[in-house]
């Protein structure tokens, strides 16, 4: 079974899946064992690995360390650039920044990364990446040099999602951005989920289990948390997020 097939099976069995995002620059190797054990105990469904910046030169070793602990839980790269590729991951989100108008992030970096991914025999999951306005400039917005989709212009977001579906993307990632002030609006998630059959990943600015549950109720197939886990040392939080997402 491919990593993508596992994700579809998770969605079918649980209604929605919970992904934990690990940024190598924030969740350091020495902290991983505790985070991963808490995640397994909470029945986290997959790990996303990556970040907009990468200050560590040991990305490959970081993935290998995670794989030592992850059992059958998929480890999927969420790349911030072509330097975030590893043969030791189960898959990579092959992102195209469709919300922007910078061709380098729509097709340029993808052409650079494709031969590497091919040679590594790494599973690539084609993903339309849509940045959504979150109340302040995020790292993803700044690094990509693109404007996010207006958060109160749901029709524009739906048009982008429809284009992604017609172009054959397997996933659509609605992203508020790391440290977002506001998460992706439920109205936008609902409208897109009604317009397309493509599974939706929603992340950025989700700070409470209750908020995560609202994303699922609106139509999110998978919910991602990252920053809130890095800033909160309460080991119960991951379990609370997982319960809220799985039981929505």
Phi, psi and omega in degrees: 000131178286166177298320179296319177297324176297319179296318178296323179293322177298314179299318181294320185281322188251349184091322176200154181247157181243121178251136172257126180266125178246119178262118182304335180279347183242315177265093188285159186306319183292345180263353190294319187302317180293316180297317183291320178297318177297322181293317178296318179299327181274354182066043171300143189268334179194160176245132171258134183238124176153180180190164181295327174243159175220102183270344180267141178272003189251041183301317181298315179295326179298315178297317181298321179297316179297318182296337177295333186253347197273356177055237182260007182283125183299137174248113189238129180285132175246084197282140172262358180179174184290347177280356181254070179224138179210137178289347185273349176283163178278332181193172175225137171286113181274089191277143168230122185280078185288342180285341181264178179236019177266109186299335180299325182265354175269320183218338186296303180293333179294320178295323178292323184277332188304313180297326179293313180299320180297314182292328179280351183057039181271130179295125180252125179252107184296125188225123174279121185257116182243109175282135181240135180309132188235009178103342176203162179293131179255168179299318181299319179295313182294314184292328181275343181065031181235156177272140178283166174291136178300130187291339181257012178248072184300325181298324178293318179297318179297318179299320178293320179294320177297318177300318178299317179296316181293333179276355172091016178294142181278331181224154170238126182251110176268117192236122174281336180105154180299127180071024181303142177287322178232142177279173180297129183298142178298327180299322179290316179300314181297313182298319179291319181296332177281336185270331184228158177262001182286131178301140183253128169261134180233128180210170177097115174076012179270110191251345182226153175302324179298320178293320178298318179298324178295325179295319179293315179300330180281342178132004178292135176274328180218139178242138183244134169233148180214289185304319184295329179284329179289328184265352182238122184269008181286112183294344180282344189295318180300316180296322179293320176297313182300317180296317181296320183286317183286336184254011181283000000 
